[in-house]
């Protein structure tokens, strides 16, 4: 998640390991703020636009094929 130019991530985590010779399993929650990242706001927006455009293109292609099939059925019978 990006807010302005501050890189921010939060989410659950699961940890498995050993402590003082005993196996442990833990759950937790972590926040990371301000760490450098190559993924900036411009890249995020570009990626979101690309995903949305690809969805529309896919829908348009599927509907175009359906229209063609329906048209052929009406002509051929």
N, CA, C and O atoms as a Tripos MOL2 file, in Angstrom:
@<TRIPOS>MOLECULE
protein
  308   307    77     0     0
PROTEIN
NO_CHARGES

@<TRIPOS>ATOM
      1 N           0.8430   -1.1580    0.0000 N.3       1 UNK1
      2 CA          0.0000    0.0000    0.0000 C.3       1 UNK1
      3 C           0.8960    1.2310    0.0000 C.2       1 UNK1
      4 O           1.8670    1.2970    0.7530 O.2       1 UNK1
      5 N           0.5750    2.1840   -0.8280 N.am      2 UNK2
      6 CA          1.4140    3.3720   -0.9080 C.3       2 UNK2
      7 C           0.5630    4.6040   -0.5990 C.2       2 UNK2
      8 O          -0.4770    4.8140   -1.2240 O.2       2 UNK2
      9 N           0.9960    5.4060    0.3470 N.am      3 UNK3
     10 CA          0.3240    6.6500    0.6810 C.3       3 UNK3
     11 C           1.2800    7.7820    0.3700 C.2       3 UNK3
     12 O           2.2840    7.9580    1.0600 O.2       3 UNK3
     13 N           0.9740    8.5560   -0.6700 N.am      4 UNK4
     14 CA          1.9050    9.6060   -1.0580 C.3       4 UNK4
     15 C           3.2150    8.9820   -1.4510 C.2       4 UNK4
     16 O           3.2510    8.0750   -2.2820 O.2       4 UNK4
     17 N           4.2860    9.4520   -0.8670 N.am      5 UNK5
     18 CA          5.5890    8.8800   -1.1900 C.3       5 UNK5
     19 C           6.1270    8.0180   -0.0520 C.2       5 UNK5
     20 O           7.3070    7.6670   -0.0450 O.2       5 UNK5
     21 N           5.2660    7.6750    0.9120 N.am      6 UNK6
     22 CA          5.6830    6.8350    2.0420 C.3       6 UNK6
     23 C           5.3260    5.3880    1.7180 C.2       6 UNK6
     24 O           4.1600    5.0680    1.4900 O.2       6 UNK6
     25 N           6.3100    4.5340    1.6990 N.am      7 UNK7
     26 CA          6.0550    3.1080    1.4930 C.3       7 UNK7
     27 C           5.5490    2.5170    2.8040 C.2       7 UNK7
     28 O           6.1200    2.7470    3.8690 O.2       7 UNK7
     29 N           4.4690    1.7540    2.7040 N.am      8 UNK8
     30 CA          3.8410    1.2220    3.9070 C.3       8 UNK8
     31 C           3.3250   -0.1740    3.5970 C.2       8 UNK8
     32 O           2.7100   -0.3930    2.5530 O.2       8 UNK8
     33 N           3.5710   -1.1130    4.4930 N.am      9 UNK9
     34 CA          3.0370   -2.4570    4.3630 C.3       9 UNK9
     35 C           2.6010   -2.9230    5.7330 C.2       9 UNK9
     36 O           3.2760   -2.6630    6.7290 O.2       9 UNK9
     37 N           1.4770   -3.6080    5.7850 N.am     10 UNK10
     38 CA          1.0590   -4.2340    7.0380 C.3      10 UNK10
     39 C           0.3960   -5.5560    6.7070 C.2      10 UNK10
     40 O          -0.1880   -5.7260    5.6370 O.2      10 UNK10
     41 N           0.4950   -6.4830    7.6340 N.am     11 UNK11
     42 CA         -0.1460   -7.7640    7.4010 C.3      11 UNK11
     43 C           0.1940   -8.7890    8.4580 C.2      11 UNK11
     44 O           1.1050   -8.6060    9.2640 O.2      11 UNK11
     45 N          -0.5730   -9.8920    8.4350 N.am     12 UNK12
     46 CA         -0.3510  -10.9620    9.3990 C.3      12 UNK12
     47 C           0.9030  -11.7500    9.0600 C.2      12 UNK12
     48 O           1.3760  -11.7330    7.9240 O.2      12 UNK12
     49 N           1.4260  -12.4310   10.0470 N.am     13 UNK13
     50 CA          2.5770  -13.2850    9.8100 C.3      13 UNK13
     51 C           2.5040  -14.5070   10.7070 C.2      13 UNK13
     52 O           1.8660  -14.4950   11.7600 O.2      13 UNK13
     53 N           3.1780  -15.5690   10.2600 N.am     14 UNK14
     54 CA          3.2790  -16.8060   11.0270 C.3      14 UNK14
     55 C           4.7610  -17.1290   11.1520 C.2      14 UNK14
     56 O           5.5010  -17.0660   10.1700 O.2      14 UNK14
     57 N           5.1870  -17.4700   12.3440 N.am     15 UNK15
     58 CA          6.5890  -17.7580   12.6060 C.3      15 UNK15
     59 C           6.7120  -19.1640   13.1760 C.2      15 UNK15
     60 O           5.9880  -19.5420   14.0970 O.2      15 UNK15
     61 N           7.6430  -19.9360   12.6110 N.am     16 UNK16
     62 CA          7.9480  -21.2590   13.1470 C.3      16 UNK16
     63 C           9.4360  -21.3020   13.4110 C.2      16 UNK16
     64 O          10.2300  -20.7820   12.6270 O.2      16 UNK16
     65 N           9.8060  -21.9120   14.4970 N.am     17 UNK17
     66 CA         11.2240  -22.0080   14.8110 C.3      17 UNK17
     67 C          11.4230  -22.6540   16.1630 C.2      17 UNK17
     68 O          10.6090  -23.4610   16.6100 O.2      17 UNK17
     69 N          12.5130  -22.2900   16.8060 N.am     18 UNK18
     70 CA         12.7700  -22.8330   18.1400 C.3      18 UNK18
     71 C          13.2540  -21.6990   19.0370 C.2      18 UNK18
     72 O          13.8870  -20.7400   18.5950 O.2      18 UNK18
     73 N          12.9290  -21.8530   20.3000 N.am     19 UNK19
     74 CA         13.3390  -20.8860   21.3040 C.3      19 UNK19
     75 C          13.7420  -21.6560   22.5520 C.2      19 UNK19
     76 O          12.9610  -22.4280   23.1090 O.2      19 UNK19
     77 N          14.9530  -21.4330   22.9680 N.am     20 UNK20
     78 CA         15.4570  -22.0930   24.1750 C.3      20 UNK20
     79 C          15.3440  -23.6130   24.0670 C.2      20 UNK20
     80 O          15.0580  -24.3030   25.0450 O.2      20 UNK20
     81 N          15.5800  -24.1240   22.8280 N.am     21 UNK21
     82 CA         15.5770  -25.5650   22.6090 C.3      21 UNK21
     83 C          14.2050  -26.1700   22.3560 C.2      21 UNK21
     84 O          14.1140  -27.3750   22.1210 O.2      21 UNK21
     85 N          13.1340  -25.3840   22.3930 N.am     22 UNK22
     86 CA         11.7870  -25.9160   22.1600 C.3      22 UNK22
     87 C          11.2410  -25.3780   20.8460 C.2      22 UNK22
     88 O          11.4640  -24.2200   20.4940 O.2      22 UNK22
     89 N          10.5120  -26.2470   20.1170 N.am     23 UNK23
     90 CA          9.8640  -25.8010   18.8760 C.3      23 UNK23
     91 C           8.6920  -24.8950   19.2280 C.2      23 UNK23
     92 O           7.9300  -25.1670   20.1570 O.2      23 UNK23
     93 N           8.5640  -23.8090   18.4640 N.am     24 UNK24
     94 CA          7.4580  -22.8860   18.6920 C.3      24 UNK24
     95 C           6.8070  -22.5230   17.3630 C.2      24 UNK24
     96 O           7.4410  -22.5730   16.3090 O.2      24 UNK24
     97 N           5.5460  -22.1620   17.4340 N.am     25 UNK25
     98 CA          4.7910  -21.6120   16.3110 C.3      25 UNK25
     99 C           4.0410  -20.4080   16.8460 C.2      25 UNK25
    100 O           3.3540  -20.4960   17.8630 O.2      25 UNK25
    101 N           4.1740  -19.2880   16.1620 N.am     26 UNK26
    102 CA          3.5500  -18.0460   16.6310 C.3      26 UNK26
    103 C           2.8390  -17.3530   15.4860 C.2      26 UNK26
    104 O           3.1380  -17.5940   14.3170 O.2      26 UNK26
    105 N           1.9080  -16.5020   15.8240 N.am     27 UNK27
    106 CA          1.2570  -15.6240   14.8570 C.3      27 UNK27
    107 C           1.4560  -14.1900   15.3210 C.2      27 UNK27
    108 O           1.6610  -13.9330   16.5070 O.2      27 UNK27
    109 N           1.3950  -13.2710   14.3900 N.am     28 UNK28
    110 CA          1.5870  -11.8750   14.7580 C.3      28 UNK28
    111 C           1.1070  -10.9560   13.6600 C.2      28 UNK28
    112 O           0.4610  -11.3800   12.7020 O.2      28 UNK28
    113 N           1.4340   -9.7020   13.8190 N.am     29 UNK29
    114 CA          1.0630   -8.6660   12.8670 C.3      29 UNK29
    115 C           2.2490   -7.7260   12.7420 C.2      29 UNK29
    116 O           2.8690   -7.3730   13.7450 O.2      29 UNK29
    117 N           2.5720   -7.3150   11.5200 N.am     30 UNK30
    118 CA          3.7470   -6.4710   11.3240 C.3      30 UNK30
    119 C           3.3970   -5.2600   10.4650 C.2      30 UNK30
    120 O           2.6060   -5.3510    9.5260 O.2      30 UNK30
    121 N           3.9960   -4.1380   10.8030 N.am     31 UNK31
    122 CA          3.9070   -2.9320    9.9810 C.3      31 UNK31
    123 C           5.3130   -2.5220    9.5830 C.2      31 UNK31
    124 O           6.2190   -2.4970   10.4160 O.2      31 UNK31
    125 N           5.4920   -2.2010    8.3150 N.am     32 UNK32
    126 CA          6.7570   -1.6770    7.8240 C.3      32 UNK32
    127 C           6.4690   -0.3110    7.1970 C.2      32 UNK32
    128 O           5.6210   -0.1900    6.3120 O.2      32 UNK32
    129 N           7.1700    0.6940    7.6580 N.am     33 UNK33
    130 CA          6.9400    2.0540    7.1660 C.3      33 UNK33
    131 C           8.2640    2.6890    6.7910 C.2      33 UNK33
    132 O           9.2380    2.6160    7.5410 O.2      33 UNK33
    133 N           8.2910    3.3210    5.6040 N.am     34 UNK34
    134 CA          9.4350    4.1270    5.2270 C.3      34 UNK34
    135 C          10.6140    3.3940    4.6420 C.2      34 UNK34
    136 O          11.6580    4.0040    4.4110 O.2      34 UNK34
    137 N          10.4870    2.1150    4.3960 N.am     35 UNK35
    138 CA         11.5980    1.3820    3.7910 C.3      35 UNK35
    139 C          11.6910    1.7260    2.3140 C.2      35 UNK35
    140 O          10.6640    1.9030    1.6590 O.2      35 UNK35
    141 N          12.9010    1.8250    1.7780 N.am     36 UNK36
    142 CA         13.0370    2.1340    0.3560 C.3      36 UNK36
    143 C          12.4040    1.0460   -0.5030 C.2      36 UNK36
    144 O          12.4580   -0.1370   -0.1670 O.2      36 UNK36
    145 N          11.8120    1.4540   -1.6010 N.am     37 UNK37
    146 CA         11.1800    0.5030   -2.5020 C.3      37 UNK37
    147 C          11.3060    1.0040   -3.9320 C.2      37 UNK37
    148 O          11.2940    2.2090   -4.1830 O.2      37 UNK37
    149 N          11.4260    0.0780   -4.8560 N.am     38 UNK38
    150 CA         11.4490    0.4420   -6.2670 C.3      38 UNK38
    151 C          10.0190    0.5850   -6.7990 C.2      38 UNK38
    152 O           9.8140    1.0610   -7.9150 O.2      38 UNK38
    153 N           9.0380    0.1730   -6.0010 N.am     39 UNK39
    154 CA          7.6430    0.2260   -6.4150 C.3      39 UNK39
    155 C           7.0530    1.5380   -5.9260 C.2      39 UNK39
    156 O           6.6760    1.6510   -4.7600 O.2      39 UNK39
    157 N           6.9700    2.5330   -6.8080 N.am     40 UNK40
    158 CA          6.4970    3.8500   -6.4000 C.3      40 UNK40
    159 C           5.0630    4.0960   -6.8680 C.2      40 UNK40
    160 O           4.4480    3.2300   -7.4920 O.2      40 UNK40
    161 N           4.5440    5.2660   -6.5660 N.am     41 UNK41
    162 CA          3.1530    5.5840   -6.9020 C.3      41 UNK41
    163 C           2.8780    5.5170   -8.4010 C.2      41 UNK41
    164 O           1.8270    5.0320   -8.8190 O.2      41 UNK41
    165 N           3.8120    5.9990   -9.2020 N.am     42 UNK42
    166 CA          3.6150    5.9940  -10.6480 C.3      42 UNK42
    167 C           3.5160    4.5590  -11.1570 C.2      42 UNK42
    168 O           2.6420    4.2530  -11.9680 O.2      42 UNK42
    169 N           4.3880    3.6870  -10.6980 N.am     43 UNK43
    170 CA          4.3480    2.2880  -11.1180 C.3      43 UNK43
    171 C           3.0560    1.6270  -10.6410 C.2      43 UNK43
    172 O           2.4480    0.8520  -11.3810 O.2      43 UNK43
    173 N           2.6360    1.9210   -9.4260 N.am     44 UNK44
    174 CA          1.3960    1.3550   -8.8980 C.3      44 UNK44
    175 C           0.2040    1.7600   -9.7680 C.2      44 UNK44
    176 O          -0.6050    0.9120  -10.1460 O.2      44 UNK44
    177 N           0.0960    3.0410  -10.0810 N.am     45 UNK45
    178 CA         -1.0250    3.5250  -10.8950 C.3      45 UNK45
    179 C          -0.9650    2.9100  -12.2890 C.2      45 UNK45
    180 O          -1.9910    2.4840  -12.8210 O.2      45 UNK45
    181 N           0.2270    2.8580  -12.8860 N.am     46 UNK46
    182 CA          0.3850    2.2580  -14.2080 C.3      46 UNK46
    183 C          -0.0520    0.7900  -14.1940 C.2      46 UNK46
    184 O          -0.7470    0.3430  -15.1060 O.2      46 UNK46
    185 N           0.3500    0.0450  -13.1720 N.am     47 UNK47
    186 CA         -0.0280   -1.3660  -13.0670 C.3      47 UNK47
    187 C          -1.5390   -1.5380  -12.9130 C.2      47 UNK47
    188 O          -2.1280   -2.4390  -13.5090 O.2      47 UNK47
    189 N          -2.1620   -0.6760  -12.1160 N.am     48 UNK48
    190 CA         -3.6140   -0.7630  -11.9270 C.3      48 UNK48
    191 C          -4.3570   -0.4480  -13.2250 C.2      48 UNK48
    192 O          -5.3410   -1.1120  -13.5520 O.2      48 UNK48
    193 N          -3.8960    0.5570  -13.9610 N.am     49 UNK49
    194 CA         -4.5210    0.8980  -15.2450 C.3      49 UNK49
    195 C          -4.3620   -0.2630  -16.2270 C.2      49 UNK49
    196 O          -5.3000   -0.6090  -16.9450 O.2      49 UNK49
    197 N          -3.1780   -0.8580  -16.2530 N.am     50 UNK50
    198 CA         -2.9370   -1.9860  -17.1520 C.3      50 UNK50
    199 C          -3.8370   -3.1740  -16.8170 C.2      50 UNK50
    200 O          -4.3960   -3.7970  -17.7200 O.2      50 UNK50
    201 N          -3.9850   -3.4970  -15.5230 N.am     51 UNK51
    202 CA         -4.8570   -4.6090  -15.1290 C.3      51 UNK51
    203 C          -6.2980   -4.3450  -15.5480 C.2      51 UNK51
    204 O          -6.9720   -5.2380  -16.0610 O.2      51 UNK51
    205 N          -6.7720   -3.1160  -15.3310 N.am     52 UNK52
    206 CA         -8.1470   -2.7720  -15.6780 C.3      52 UNK52
    207 C          -8.3470   -2.8250  -17.1890 C.2      52 UNK52
    208 O          -9.3510   -3.3550  -17.6640 O.2      52 UNK52
    209 N          -7.4010   -2.2820  -17.9430 N.am     53 UNK53
    210 CA         -7.5020   -2.3050  -19.4020 C.3      53 UNK53
    211 C          -7.5180   -3.7400  -19.9130 C.2      53 UNK53
    212 O          -8.2930   -4.0620  -20.8150 O.2      53 UNK53
    213 N          -6.6870   -4.5990  -19.3610 N.am     54 UNK54
    214 CA         -6.6630   -6.0020  -19.7880 C.3      54 UNK54
    215 C          -7.9820   -6.7030  -19.5060 C.2      54 UNK54
    216 O          -8.4270   -7.5340  -20.2980 O.2      54 UNK54
    217 N          -8.6110   -6.3720  -18.3810 N.am     55 UNK55
    218 CA         -9.9350   -6.9560  -18.0780 C.3      55 UNK55
    219 C         -10.9510   -6.5320  -19.1300 C.2      55 UNK55
    220 O         -11.7040   -7.3630  -19.6370 O.2      55 UNK55
    221 N         -10.9740   -5.2280  -19.4650 N.am     56 UNK56
    222 CA        -11.9230   -4.7400  -20.4600 C.3      56 UNK56
    223 C         -11.6640   -5.3580  -21.8290 C.2      56 UNK56
    224 O         -12.6080   -5.7080  -22.5380 O.2      56 UNK56
    225 N         -10.4060   -5.4950  -22.2040 N.am     57 UNK57
    226 CA        -10.0630   -6.1000  -23.4880 C.3      57 UNK57
    227 C         -10.5360   -7.5460  -23.5320 C.2      57 UNK57
    228 O         -11.0870   -7.9930  -24.5390 O.2      57 UNK57
    229 N         -10.3220   -8.2740  -22.4470 N.am     58 UNK58
    230 CA        -10.7590   -9.6690  -22.3780 C.3      58 UNK58
    231 C         -12.2730   -9.7760  -22.5060 C.2      58 UNK58
    232 O         -12.7830  -10.6180  -23.2440 O.2      58 UNK58
    233 N         -12.9800   -8.9260  -21.7900 N.am     59 UNK59
    234 CA        -14.4520   -8.9330  -21.8590 C.3      59 UNK59
    235 C         -14.9110   -8.5890  -23.2680 C.2      59 UNK59
    236 O         -15.8070   -9.2370  -23.8090 O.2      59 UNK59
    237 N         -14.2990   -7.5710  -23.8620 N.am     60 UNK60
    238 CA        -14.6870   -7.1560  -25.2090 C.3      60 UNK60
    239 C         -14.4450   -8.2770  -26.2150 C.2      60 UNK60
    240 O         -15.2820   -8.5210  -27.0840 O.2      60 UNK60
    241 N         -13.3140   -8.9570  -26.1060 N.am     61 UNK61
    242 CA        -13.0160  -10.0590  -27.0300 C.3      61 UNK61
    243 C         -14.0370  -11.1700  -26.8760 C.2      61 UNK61
    244 O         -14.5310  -11.6980  -27.8710 O.2      61 UNK61
    245 N         -14.3590  -11.5320  -25.6460 N.am     62 UNK62
    246 CA        -15.3290  -12.6110  -25.4180 C.3      62 UNK62
    247 C         -16.6970  -12.2360  -25.9470 C.2      62 UNK62
    248 O         -17.3760  -13.0660  -26.5530 O.2      62 UNK62
    249 N         -17.1090  -11.0060  -25.7300 N.am     63 UNK63
    250 CA        -18.4180  -10.5820  -26.2300 C.3      63 UNK63
    251 C         -18.4070  -10.5100  -27.7460 C.2      63 UNK63
    252 O         -19.4120  -10.8310  -28.3810 O.2      63 UNK63
    253 N         -17.2920  -10.0940  -28.3460 N.am     64 UNK64
    254 CA        -17.2030  -10.0440  -29.8070 C.3      64 UNK64
    255 C         -17.3480  -11.4410  -30.3880 C.2      64 UNK64
    256 O         -18.0440  -11.6260  -31.3860 O.2      64 UNK64
    257 N         -16.7010  -12.4250  -29.7780 N.am     65 UNK65
    258 CA        -16.8230  -13.7910  -30.2670 C.3      65 UNK65
    259 C         -18.2590  -14.2820  -30.1080 C.2      65 UNK65
    260 O         -18.7910  -14.9430  -31.0000 O.2      65 UNK65
    261 N         -18.8780  -13.9670  -28.9940 N.am     66 UNK66
    262 CA        -20.2620  -14.3870  -28.7840 C.3      66 UNK66
    263 C         -21.1820  -13.7450  -29.8130 C.2      66 UNK66
    264 O         -22.0880  -14.4030  -30.3260 O.2      66 UNK66
    265 N         -20.9620  -12.4650  -30.1230 N.am     67 UNK67
    266 CA        -21.7800  -11.7950  -31.1270 C.3      67 UNK67
    267 C         -21.5800  -12.4300  -32.4900 C.2      67 UNK67
    268 O         -22.5410  -12.6140  -33.2360 O.2      67 UNK67
    269 N         -20.3340  -12.7680  -32.8230 N.am     68 UNK68
    270 CA        -20.0490  -13.4100  -34.1100 C.3      68 UNK68
    271 C         -20.7390  -14.7650  -34.1860 C.2      68 UNK68
    272 O         -21.3550  -15.0960  -35.1990 O.2      68 UNK68
    273 N         -20.6360  -15.5480  -33.1140 N.am     69 UNK69
    274 CA        -21.2880  -16.8640  -33.0980 C.3      69 UNK69
    275 C         -22.7940  -16.7260  -33.2460 C.2      69 UNK69
    276 O         -23.4120  -17.4650  -34.0130 O.2      69 UNK69
    277 N         -23.3870  -15.7940  -32.5250 N.am     70 UNK70
    278 CA        -24.8360  -15.5840  -32.6190 C.3      70 UNK70
    279 C         -25.2330  -15.1460  -34.0210 C.2      70 UNK70
    280 O         -26.2580  -15.5810  -34.5450 O.2      70 UNK70
    281 N         -24.4220  -14.2860  -34.6260 N.am     71 UNK71
    282 CA        -24.6910  -13.8230  -35.9830 C.3      71 UNK71
    283 C         -24.6360  -14.9880  -36.9700 C.2      71 UNK71
    284 O         -25.4970  -15.1100  -37.8410 O.2      71 UNK71
    285 N         -23.6170  -15.8450  -36.8300 N.am     72 UNK72
    286 CA        -23.4840  -17.0060  -37.7190 C.3      72 UNK72
    287 C         -24.6660  -17.9480  -37.5410 C.2      72 UNK72
    288 O         -25.1830  -18.4800  -38.5230 O.2      72 UNK72
    289 N         -25.1000  -18.1620  -36.3060 N.am     73 UNK73
    290 CA        -26.2320  -19.0540  -36.0520 C.3      73 UNK73
    291 C         -27.4920  -18.5390  -36.7290 C.2      73 UNK73
    292 O         -28.2810  -19.3180  -37.2640 O.2      73 UNK73
    293 N         -27.6810  -17.2190  -36.7050 N.am     74 UNK74
    294 CA        -28.8770  -16.6480  -37.3170 C.3      74 UNK74
    295 C         -28.8220  -16.7580  -38.8390 C.2      74 UNK74
    296 O         -29.8470  -16.9840  -39.4830 O.2      74 UNK74
    297 N         -27.6430  -16.6020  -39.4100 N.am     75 UNK75
    298 CA        -27.5260  -16.6620  -40.8600 C.3      75 UNK75
    299 C         -27.5830  -18.1070  -41.3550 C.2      75 UNK75
    300 O         -28.3180  -18.4340  -42.2860 O.2      75 UNK75
    301 N         -26.7820  -18.9700  -40.7010 N.am     76 UNK76
    302 CA        -26.6750  -20.3590  -41.1560 C.3      76 UNK76
    303 C         -27.8670  -21.1860  -40.6920 C.2      76 UNK76
    304 O         -28.3380  -22.0760  -41.4010 O.2      76 UNK76
    305 N         -28.3360  -20.8830  -39.5150 N.am     77 UNK77
    306 CA        -29.5040  -21.5880  -39.0260 C.3      77 UNK77
    307 C         -29.2530  -22.5240  -37.9550 C.2      77 UNK77
    308 O         -30.1810  -23.1730  -37.4710 O.2      77 UNK77
@<TRIPOS>BOND
     1     1     2 1
     2     2     3 1
     3     3     4 2
     4     3     5 am
     5     5     6 1
     6     6     7 1
     7     7     8 2
     8     7     9 am
     9     9    10 1
    10    10    11 1
    11    11    12 2
    12    11    13 am
    13    13    14 1
    14    14    15 1
    15    15    16 2
    16    15    17 am
    17    17    18 1
    18    18    19 1
    19    19    20 2
    20    19    21 am
    21    21    22 1
    22    22    23 1
    23    23    24 2
    24    23    25 am
    25    25    26 1
    26    26    27 1
    27    27    28 2
    28    27    29 am
    29    29    30 1
    30    30    31 1
    31    31    32 2
    32    31    33 am
    33    33    34 1
    34    34    35 1
    35    35    36 2
    36    35    37 am
    37    37    38 1
    38    38    39 1
    39    39    40 2
    40    39    41 am
    41    41    42 1
    42    42    43 1
    43    43    44 2
    44    43    45 am
    45    45    46 1
    46    46    47 1
    47    47    48 2
    48    47    49 am
    49    49    50 1
    50    50    51 1
    51    51    52 2
    52    51    53 am
    53    53    54 1
    54    54    55 1
    55    55    56 2
    56    55    57 am
    57    57    58 1
    58    58    59 1
    59    59    60 2
    60    59    61 am
    61    61    62 1
    62    62    63 1
    63    63    64 2
    64    63    65 am
    65    65    66 1
    66    66    67 1
    67    67    68 2
    68    67    69 am
    69    69    70 1
    70    70    71 1
    71    71    72 2
    72    71    73 am
    73    73    74 1
    74    74    75 1
    75    75    76 2
    76    75    77 am
    77    77    78 1
    78    78    79 1
    79    79    80 2
    80    79    81 am
    81    81    82 1
    82    82    83 1
    83    83    84 2
    84    83    85 am
    85    85    86 1
    86    86    87 1
    87    87    88 2
    88    87    89 am
    89    89    90 1
    90    90    91 1
    91    91    92 2
    92    91    93 am
    93    93    94 1
    94    94    95 1
    95    95    96 2
    96    95    97 am
    97    97    98 1
    98    98    99 1
    99    99   100 2
   100    99   101 am
   101   101   102 1
   102   102   103 1
   103   103   104 2
   104   103   105 am
   105   105   106 1
   106   106   107 1
   107   107   108 2
   108   107   109 am
   109   109   110 1
   110   110   111 1
   111   111   112 2
   112   111   113 am
   113   113   114 1
   114   114   115 1
   115   115   116 2
   116   115   117 am
   117   117   118 1
   118   118   119 1
   119   119   120 2
   120   119   121 am
   121   121   122 1
   122   122   123 1
   123   123   124 2
   124   123   125 am
   125   125   126 1
   126   126   127 1
   127   127   128 2
   128   127   129 am
   129   129   130 1
   130   130   131 1
   131   131   132 2
   132   131   133 am
   133   133   134 1
   134   134   135 1
   135   135   136 2
   136   135   137 am
   137   137   138 1
   138   138   139 1
   139   139   140 2
   140   139   141 am
   141   141   142 1
   142   142   143 1
   143   143   144 2
   144   143   145 am
   145   145   146 1
   146   146   147 1
   147   147   148 2
   148   147   149 am
   149   149   150 1
   150   150   151 1
   151   151   152 2
   152   151   153 am
   153   153   154 1
   154   154   155 1
   155   155   156 2
   156   155   157 am
   157   157   158 1
   158   158   159 1
   159   159   160 2
   160   159   161 am
   161   161   162 1
   162   162   163 1
   163   163   164 2
   164   163   165 am
   165   165   166 1
   166   166   167 1
   167   167   168 2
   168   167   169 am
   169   169   170 1
   170   170   171 1
   171   171   172 2
   172   171   173 am
   173   173   174 1
   174   174   175 1
   175   175   176 2
   176   175   177 am
   177   177   178 1
   178   178   179 1
   179   179   180 2
   180   179   181 am
   181   181   182 1
   182   182   183 1
   183   183   184 2
   184   183   185 am
   185   185   186 1
   186   186   187 1
   187   187   188 2
   188   187   189 am
   189   189   190 1
   190   190   191 1
   191   191   192 2
   192   191   193 am
   193   193   194 1
   194   194   195 1
   195   195   196 2
   196   195   197 am
   197   197   198 1
   198   198   199 1
   199   199   200 2
   200   199   201 am
   201   201   202 1
   202   202   203 1
   203   203   204 2
   204   203   205 am
   205   205   206 1
   206   206   207 1
   207   207   208 2
   208   207   209 am
   209   209   210 1
   210   210   211 1
   211   211   212 2
   212   211   213 am
   213   213   214 1
   214   214   215 1
   215   215   216 2
   216   215   217 am
   217   217   218 1
   218   218   219 1
   219   219   220 2
   220   219   221 am
   221   221   222 1
   222   222   223 1
   223   223   224 2
   224   223   225 am
   225   225   226 1
   226   226   227 1
   227   227   228 2
   228   227   229 am
   229   229   230 1
   230   230   231 1
   231   231   232 2
   232   231   233 am
   233   233   234 1
   234   234   235 1
   235   235   236 2
   236   235   237 am
   237   237   238 1
   238   238   239 1
   239   239   240 2
   240   239   241 am
   241   241   242 1
   242   242   243 1
   243   243   244 2
   244   243   245 am
   245   245   246 1
   246   246   247 1
   247   247   248 2
   248   247   249 am
   249   249   250 1
   250   250   251 1
   251   251   252 2
   252   251   253 am
   253   253   254 1
   254   254   255 1
   255   255   256 2
   256   255   257 am
   257   257   258 1
   258   258   259 1
   259   259   260 2
   260   259   261 am
   261   261   262 1
   262   262   263 1
   263   263   264 2
   264   263   265 am
   265   265   266 1
   266   266   267 1
   267   267   268 2
   268   267   269 am
   269   269   270 1
   270   270   271 1
   271   271   272 2
   272   271   273 am
   273   273   274 1
   274   274   275 1
   275   275   276 2
   276   275   277 am
   277   277   278 1
   278   278   279 1
   279   279   280 2
   280   279   281 am
   281   281   282 1
   282   282   283 1
   283   283   284 2
   284   283   285 am
   285   285   286 1
   286   286   287 1
   287   287   288 2
   288   287   289 am
   289   289   290 1
   290   290   291 1
   291   291   292 2
   292   291   293 am
   293   293   294 1
   294   294   295 1
   295   295   296 2
   296   295   297 am
   297   297   298 1
   298   298   299 1
   299   299   300 2
   300   299   301 am
   301   301   302 1
   302   302   303 1
   303   303   304 2
   304   303   305 am
   305   305   306 1
   306   306   307 1
   307   307   308 2
@<TRIPOS>SUBSTRUCTURE
     1 UNK1         2 RESIDUE 1 A UNK
     2 UNK2         6 RESIDUE 1 A UNK
     3 UNK3        10 RESIDUE 1 A UNK
     4 UNK4        14 RESIDUE 1 A UNK
     5 UNK5        18 RESIDUE 1 A UNK
     6 UNK6        22 RESIDUE 1 A UNK
     7 UNK7        26 RESIDUE 1 A UNK
     8 UNK8        30 RESIDUE 1 A UNK
     9 UNK9        34 RESIDUE 1 A UNK
    10 UNK10       38 RESIDUE 1 A UNK
    11 UNK11       42 RESIDUE 1 A UNK
    12 UNK12       46 RESIDUE 1 A UNK
    13 UNK13       50 RESIDUE 1 A UNK
    14 UNK14       54 RESIDUE 1 A UNK
    15 UNK15       58 RESIDUE 1 A UNK
    16 UNK16       62 RESIDUE 1 A UNK
    17 UNK17       66 RESIDUE 1 A UNK
    18 UNK18       70 RESIDUE 1 A UNK
    19 UNK19       74 RESIDUE 1 A UNK
    20 UNK20       78 RESIDUE 1 A UNK
    21 UNK21       82 RESIDUE 1 A UNK
    22 UNK22       86 RESIDUE 1 A UNK
    23 UNK23       90 RESIDUE 1 A UNK
    24 UNK24       94 RESIDUE 1 A UNK
    25 UNK25       98 RESIDUE 1 A UNK
    26 UNK26      102 RESIDUE 1 A UNK
    27 UNK27      106 RESIDUE 1 A UNK
    28 UNK28      110 RESIDUE 1 A UNK
    29 UNK29      114 RESIDUE 1 A UNK
    30 UNK30      118 RESIDUE 1 A UNK
    31 UNK31      122 RESIDUE 1 A UNK
    32 UNK32      126 RESIDUE 1 A UNK
    33 UNK33      130 RESIDUE 1 A UNK
    34 UNK34      134 RESIDUE 1 A UNK
    35 UNK35      138 RESIDUE 1 A UNK
    36 UNK36      142 RESIDUE 1 A UNK
    37 UNK37      146 RESIDUE 1 A UNK
    38 UNK38      150 RESIDUE 1 A UNK
    39 UNK39      154 RESIDUE 1 A UNK
    40 UNK40      158 RESIDUE 1 A UNK
    41 UNK41      162 RESIDUE 1 A UNK
    42 UNK42      166 RESIDUE 1 A UNK
    43 UNK43      170 RESIDUE 1 A UNK
    44 UNK44      174 RESIDUE 1 A UNK
    45 UNK45      178 RESIDUE 1 A UNK
    46 UNK46      182 RESIDUE 1 A UNK
    47 UNK47      186 RESIDUE 1 A UNK
    48 UNK48      190 RESIDUE 1 A UNK
    49 UNK49      194 RESIDUE 1 A UNK
    50 UNK50      198 RESIDUE 1 A UNK
    51 UNK51      202 RESIDUE 1 A UNK
    52 UNK52      206 RESIDUE 1 A UNK
    53 UNK53      210 RESIDUE 1 A UNK
    54 UNK54      214 RESIDUE 1 A UNK
    55 UNK55      218 RESIDUE 1 A UNK
    56 UNK56      222 RESIDUE 1 A UNK
    57 UNK57      226 RESIDUE 1 A UNK
    58 UNK58      230 RESIDUE 1 A UNK
    59 UNK59      234 RESIDUE 1 A UNK
    60 UNK60      238 RESIDUE 1 A UNK
    61 UNK61      242 RESIDUE 1 A UNK
    62 UNK62      246 RESIDUE 1 A UNK
    63 UNK63      250 RESIDUE 1 A UNK
    64 UNK64      254 RESIDUE 1 A UNK
    65 UNK65      258 RESIDUE 1 A UNK
    66 UNK66      262 RESIDUE 1 A UNK
    67 UNK67      266 RESIDUE 1 A UNK
    68 UNK68      270 RESIDUE 1 A UNK
    69 UNK69      274 RESIDUE 1 A UNK
    70 UNK70      278 RESIDUE 1 A UNK
    71 UNK71      282 RESIDUE 1 A UNK
    72 UNK72      286 RESIDUE 1 A UNK
    73 UNK73      290 RESIDUE 1 A UNK
    74 UNK74      294 RESIDUE 1 A UNK
    75 UNK75      298 RESIDUE 1 A UNK
    76 UNK76      302 RESIDUE 1 A UNK
    77 UNK77      306 RESIDUE 1 A UNK
